[in-house]
Amino acid sequence: MNFDLSPTQEDLRGLARSFADEVVAPKAASYDLSGEFPYDIVAKMGELGFFGLPFSEEVGGVGGDFLAYCLVLEELARADASVAITLEAAVSLGITPIVRFGSDDQRAKYLPDLLAGKRLWAFGLTEPGAGSDAYGTQTRAVRSGDEWIINGRKAFITNAGTEISAGVTITAVTGEDHGKRAISTIAIERGTPGYTQAPKYRKLGWHASDTRELLFDDVHVPYSNVIGVEGKGYRQFLGTLEGGRVAIAALAVGVAQACFDASVSYSSDRMQFGHPIAAYQTTQMKLADMATQIELARLMTWKAASIIDTGKQPGKYASMAKLHASEVATACANQAVQIHGGFGFMEESPVARYYRDVKINEIGEGTSEIQRLLIAREVLAPKGIRVEPNGPQG
Ligand SMILES: Cc1cc2nc3c(=O)[nH]c(=O)nc-3n(C[C@H](O)[C@H](O)[C@H](O)COP(=O)(O)OP(=O)(O)OC[C@H]3O[C@@H](n4cnc5c(N)ncnc54)[C@H](O)[C@@H]3O)c2cc1C
């Protein structure tokens, strides 16, 4: 087993690292404070080809692989998790369903600007009453001739309300299939009458990332806006979400690494009782545990990404990577603030931002509880034991 990255992956990681250090990191604190969306950084990420990373040249991507995409996300998250989640939501939630399930016309219409990072596309699965149980969606699309008429709302949607947002793919109930709700994924362009984006939420972290509630009031879109197969949208999206989980794991590893780097640096300089606090074994044990857990989380992420690169679904390995990496990142942020003492509680210290930014990794794209449920379902399947709830989970 070879854990070395290929020369191309090494080069890309180096490029992302320099970009993160020189362009992203210097602005992270001010974007966090103002909550402004980082348009300039998004434009530069577009020029660097980051939005097309895991997609083939055939569809207009740069022909990289999923692991390369994860390496870039880790580097970006080390500098600013808001920037990393903007890329992750655009690629994993916005572009991927169009690449995987979109028609030739949909790909031709949307992908060039999305892959260039000139426009952003969102995915609206979650609703006020349907989160982990995303199958409980209440949004409905009713067919009328050559159109869908859509009514409903979506909650906590990333990248839908910026000046460069082009639209959103939503899940909506479109009928029944063998007595069960049939859910389809339908593209809605921004500016379509009846489609509105609420003001940005005030969030604990990820301040520079755009998150909004979306409202659909008699929205008319062409019937051909279905992405993929009518009635199969939910299943389609669950497969896509596995890749998203691996990407969130990479993002969590990046924040954990930032916590570790800041902790090594601060504890080596901070003098108490005549010595740097890193000279005390209590601090050394914390640093050793952080380094070990981060390495494990990174390896789990790379393994799940490598499975995707072989063309298979990562299944439980995606859930395991996200579960472990997100919990490790939260633990590292907690220890990083502790190592920084009172300064860690001050907004001038970067670790205060990491502490606020990190918790969401245990919630978005499937909570830790849901990841455990998915893992339990897969490991218990050979025994025929049901894991409740037995339906698909978001
Ligand atoms: C900043 C941000 C960005 C987001 N971006 C997007 C986006 O772009 N698109 C999108 O569609 N969604 C997005 N989401 C939504 C996100 O995926 C959901 O918040 C998440 O799936 C959890 O759903 P919920 O918030 O409704 O929590 P709930 O499902 O209400 O869960 C609340 C608690 O109950 C637990 N729970 C629920 N069911 C069970 C069970 N069966 N067993 C044990 N425990 C259970 C959960 O684990 C959690 O701890 C975003 C959320 C945030 C906060």
The ligand as a Gaussian input file, in Angstrom:
#p B3LYP/6-31G(d) Opt

LIG

0 1
 C      -24.494000      26.475000       7.722000
 C      -25.341000      25.405000       7.129000
 C      -25.291000      25.164000       5.759000
 C      -26.125000      24.192000       5.187000
 N      -26.143000      24.045000       3.821000
 C      -27.085000      23.231000       3.268000
 C      -27.257000      23.180000       1.839000
 O      -26.543000      23.838000       1.086000
 N      -28.258000      22.401000       1.334000
 C      -29.090000      21.654000       2.139000
 O      -29.979000      20.988000       1.627000
 N      -28.936000      21.675000       3.500000
 C      -27.972000      22.446000       4.073000
 N      -27.827000      22.496000       5.442000
 C      -28.713000      21.673000       6.264000
 C      -28.031000      20.529000       7.009000
 O      -27.687000      19.494000       6.122000
 C      -28.992000      20.075000       8.136000
 O      -28.957000      21.102000       9.110000
 C      -28.634000      18.746000       8.735000
 O      -28.833000      17.696000       7.798000
 C      -29.452000      18.443000      10.001000
 O      -30.820000      18.694000       9.814000
 P      -31.598000      19.617000      10.871000
 O      -30.819000      20.865000      11.058000
 O      -33.007000      19.746000      10.466000
 O      -31.524000      18.837000      12.243000
 P      -32.541000      17.637000      12.753000
 O      -32.692000      16.605000      11.695000
 O      -33.775000      18.266000      13.312000
 O      -31.676000      17.028000      13.925000
 C      -31.634000      17.582000      15.233000
 C      -30.886000      16.576000      16.124000
 O      -31.624000      15.342000      16.170000
 C      -30.756000      14.276000      15.782000
 N      -31.530000      13.226000      15.076000
 C      -32.381000      13.370000      14.049000
 N      -32.857000      12.175000      13.669000
 C      -32.304000      11.252000      14.491000
 C      -32.378000       9.826000      14.608000
 N      -33.127000       9.097000      13.791000
 N      -31.661000       9.216000      15.570000
 C      -30.874000       9.943000      16.405000
 N      -30.756000      11.292000      16.351000
 C      -31.454000      11.928000      15.394000
 C      -29.725000      14.911000      14.856000
 O      -28.577000      14.100000      14.751000
 C      -29.491000      16.235000      15.579000
 O      -28.600000      16.053000      16.632000
 C      -26.973000      23.423000       6.020000
 C      -26.994000      23.638000       7.411000
 C      -26.214000      24.635000       7.953000
 C      -26.318000      24.892000       9.429000

